[in-house]
């Protein structure tokens, strides 16, 4: 089976920074796209940033210029560097990965979520 384990969330003051990590483990053949989503209370889950297996990235307009997504394919890990954080960035952040397993249809997997709170 596959597990995505996130880390790095927490409480930070406005203007501060956090770095989220998400490591995939299991009998993984390879990983296609990876990404970060977030869900604030009372709101729908939204895409924050995505990165392809080749390194192409895309970002939500609300985080462009402040967040950077990256990945380490050797470690099956995706990162989200978040700078200049704002209170409206407060949400539970979820890692997502499209993973290929041998003998199993390719599908998306989700992490358990990590809370990010931006408050003074």
PALUM-777208 format. One line per 5 residues: number of its first residue (from 1); their letters; for each residue x, y, z of N, C-alpha, C, O. Coordinates in steps of 0.02 Angstrom, whole numbers. Layout:
NUM> A> X Y Z X Y Z X Y Z X Y Z; ... $
% end
This chain:
1> XXXXX> 41 -59 0 0 0 0 43 62 0 104 59 11; 12 118 -13 47 182 -16 25 227 41 -34 229 58; 72 262 69 57 313 119 90 378 100 147 379 76; 54 433 110 82 500 104 82 531 174 30 538 205; 141 549 197 148 576 264 173 647 260 227 661 234 $
6> XXXXX> 132 693 286 148 764 283 179 787 349 166 758 402; 218 840 344 247 871 404 261 944 390 264 965 332; 270 983 443 292 1052 435 240 1105 449 255 1164 448; 178 1085 462 128 1134 478 138 1164 547 182 1143 584; 98 1214 562 102 1245 628 73 1314 629 37 1335 584 $
11> XXXXX> 89 1351 682 66 1419 693 122 1467 676 179 1459 699; 106 1517 635 157 1566 615 124 1635 612 64 1640 599; 163 1686 625 137 1754 621 132 1778 549 169 1753 506; 88 1825 535 85 1853 468 153 1878 445 189 1910 483; 169 1862 382 234 1880 356 287 1827 365 341 1832 337 $
16> XXXXX> 271 1776 404 318 1723 418 320 1670 363 287 1676 312; 360 1618 376 370 1565 327 361 1496 360 373 1487 419; 341 1449 319 338 1379 338 357 1337 277 348 1358 220; 383 1278 291 398 1231 237 363 1165 252 376 1133 302; 319 1145 206 284 1082 212 321 1028 173 350 1041 120 $
21> XXXXX> 321 968 199 350 910 164 298 855 161 255 848 205; 302 814 109 258 757 102 297 701 70 320 706 13; 305 647 106 343 589 82 297 531 67 255 513 108; 305 503 8 266 445 -12 306 382 1 366 379 -14; 274 332 29 308 269 42 264 211 20 203 217 13 $
26> XXXXX> 296 154 9 261 95 -14 295 65 -75 351 85 -92; 262 18 -107 291 -15 -165 276 26 -228 236 6 -270; 310 83 -232 296 131 -284 339 118 -345 400 110 -340; 308 116 -403 347 109 -465 371 178 -487 430 187 -500; 324 225 -492 343 295 -506 285 341 -488 230 318 -474 $
31> XXXXX> 300 405 -487 249 455 -469 242 506 -525 292 533 -549; 181 518 -546 168 568 -597 165 637 -563 214 657 -530; 111 672 -570 104 738 -539 97 733 -464 70 685 -437; 121 785 -430 112 792 -358 87 863 -345 98 908 -385; 53 872 -289 26 939 -276 6 949 -204 3 903 -163 $
36> XXXXX> -9 1011 -191 -35 1031 -125 -103 1064 -134 -112 1106 -177; -149 1044 -93 -216 1073 -90 -226 1100 -19 -190 1082 27; -276 1143 -12 -293 1167 55 -368 1175 61 -404 1186 13; -390 1169 123 -461 1178 137 -469 1218 201 -449 1196 255; -499 1276 194 -513 1319 252 -584 1302 277 -625 1276 240 $
41> XXXXX> -598 1318 340 -665 1303 368 -720 1335 326 -718 1394 311; -769 1294 308 -826 1318 270 -814 1329 196 -857 1354 161; -754 1310 173 -737 1319 103 -720 1253 70 -705 1203 103; -722 1253 3 -704 1193 -34 -628 1185 -37 -591 1233 -31; -607 1123 -44 -536 1110 -54 -514 1140 -120 -548 1133 -171 $
46> XXXXX> -456 1174 -120 -431 1206 -180 -358 1187 -193 -320 1173 -146; -340 1188 -257 -271 1175 -276 -228 1236 -258 -246 1292 -275; -174 1224 -224 -126 1277 -208 -69 1278 -258 -53 1330 -286; -39 1220 -270 17 1215 -316 24 1143 -339 9 1096 -303; 48 1135 -401 60 1069 -428 126 1066 -464 152 1117 -486 $
51> XXXXX> 154 1006 -468 218 997 -503 216 930 -539 197 879 -511; 237 931 -603 237 871 -643 299 830 -628 344 852 -592; 301 770 -656 360 727 -647 422 759 -678 478 746 -656; 412 801 -728 467 835 -760 487 901 -728 536 932 -748; 448 922 -678 465 983 -642 425 1045 -661 437 1098 -633 $
56> XXXXX> 379 1039 -708 337 1097 -725 290 1111 -666 262 1066 -635; 281 1176 -653 241 1195 -595 182 1240 -614 183 1273 -666; 132 1240 -572 76 1286 -579 53 1305 -509 58 1266 -462; 26 1366 -504 7 1393 -439 -61 1427 -442 -81 1453 -494; -96 1427 -386 -156 1468 -380 -135 1541 -381 -81 1558 -356 $
61> XXXXX> -176 1583 -410 -159 1654 -415 -145 1684 -346 -102 1728 -339; -180 1661 -295 -174 1689 -229 -106 1676 -196 -89 1709 -147; -68 1629 -222 -3 1613 -190 56 1626 -236 113 1617 -215; 44 1646 -297 99 1658 -344 146 1711 -316 125 1763 -291; 211 1696 -321 261 1742 -295 276 1734 -222 325 1762 -197 $
66> XXXXX> 235 1695 -187 247 1684 -115 263 1612 -99 303 1598 -54; 232 1565 -135 242 1494 -122 283 1463 -178 279 1484 -236; 323 1413 -160 363 1376 -209 356 1301 -197 369 1277 -142; 336 1266 -249 331 1193 -244 392 1162 -276 417 1186 -327; 416 1108 -247 473 1071 -275 466 998 -256 425 980 -214 $
71> XXXXX> 507 956 -288 504 885 -273 573 854 -278 616 877 -315; 581 800 -240 642 760 -243 620 690 -265 594 652 -224; 629 674 -328 604 610 -354 639 551 -322 609 498 -314; 702 558 -303 738 503 -271 709 486 -203 714 429 -180; 679 536 -171 649 526 -105 573 521 -107 541 514 -55 $
76> XXXXX> 544 524 -166 471 524 -173 438 575 -127 389 562 -93; 467 634 -127 446 687 -81 431 751 -119 466 770 -166; 378 785 -97 361 850 -124 362 900 -67 345 884 -10; 382 961 -83 389 1014 -34 346 1074 -54 331 1084 -113; 328 1114 -5 295 1178 -18 326 1229 28 315 1229 89 $
81> XXXXX> 366 1274 -1 395 1329 37 346 1387 35 328 1411 -19; 324 1408 93 273 1461 98 304 1522 132 324 1518 191; 309 1576 96 336 1639 122 282 1692 124 230 1685 92; 296 1746 160 249 1803 165 179 1779 179 131 1799 146; 172 1736 228 107 1707 243 58 1758 268 75 1806 302 $
86> XXXXX> -5 1747 248 -60 1792 266 -113 1753 307 -116 1692 302; -153 1788 346 -205 1753 383 -251 1711 338 -276 1659 359; -262 1734 277 -306 1697 232 -274 1633 205 -307 1594 171; -211 1622 221 -179 1558 204 -195 1504 255 -178 1445 246; -227 1523 309 -245 1475 361 -292 1421 333 -344 1437 306 $
91> XXXXX> -272 1359 341 -310 1303 314 -276 1237 333 -221 1237 360; -310 1182 319 -278 1117 321 -250 1105 252 -285 1109 202; -186 1089 249 -152 1077 186 -143 1002 174 -121 965 218; -163 981 114 -161 910 96 -113 899 38 -112 937 -10; -75 847 43 -31 825 -10 -69 776 -55 -109 735 -31 $
96> XXXXX> -56 780 -119 -86 735 -168 -33 710 -216 12 747 -235; -39 646 -236 9 619 -284 -26 567 -327 -65 526 -303; -11 568 -391 -36 519 -439 18 465 -446 71 477 -476; 5 406 -419 57 357 -409 44 293 -449 -12 268 -453; 98 269 -479 96 207 -518 125 150 -476 182 153 -454 $
101> XXXXX> 84 99 -464 107 39 -431 107 -19 -481 67 -18 -528; 149 -66 -472 151 -124 -517 89 -167 -506 75 -189 -450; 52 -179 -561 -7 -222 -558 -69 -190 -529 -119 -223 -519; -66 -124 -516 -123 -89 -487 -137 -27 -530 -90 7 -551; -201 -13 -544 -215 47 -584 -188 110 -551 -190 119 -491 $
106> XXXXX> -161 154 -593 -136 218 -569 -193 258 -539 -248 261 -567; -181 289 -482 -233 329 -450 -202 382 -407 -142 382 -394; -245 428 -384 -223 481 -338 -224 456 -266 -269 418 -246; -176 478 -228 -173 464 -157 -169 531 -120 -144 581 -146; -194 531 -58 -196 591 -18 -162 581 49 -164 527 78 $
111> XXXXX> -130 635 74 -104 634 141 -160 648 191 -217 661 173; -141 646 254 -191 654 308 -206 727 322 -255 743 356; -166 772 297 -176 843 308 -134 870 365 -122 835 415; -112 932 357 -74 965 410 -101 1036 417 -112 1071 367; -111 1057 479 -141 1122 492 -89 1177 487 -35 1173 515 $
116> XXXXX> -107 1229 450 -67 1290 447 -110 1347 472 -164 1360 445; -87 1381 523 -124 1437 552 -80 1499 551 -24 1499 578; -105 1552 520 -68 1615 516 -105 1666 558 -160 1688 540; -75 1684 612 -109 1729 659 -58 1763 704 -6 1735 721; -74 1825 724 -32 1861 770 -56 1850 842 -26 1876 889 $
% end
